[in-house]
């Protein structure tokens, strides 16, 4: 992956840096916090940003700890 002109292997540190950059730029979330309800097997959903990746990177990202598609 090329980020700021440097080749980097996608990992949690790279994603953390990208998220910090988005937050520092006051980027908008595509969804707000959604609370869980009393229905069976529900859980809250955190605010999120859009992410577009090449298909070759998709499988690498799925192997990251805590990955939620």
Secondary structure, DSSP 8 states (H G I E B T S, - for coil): -EETTEE----HHHHHHHHHHHHHTT---SB--B---SSTT---B--B------HHHHHHHHTSTT---
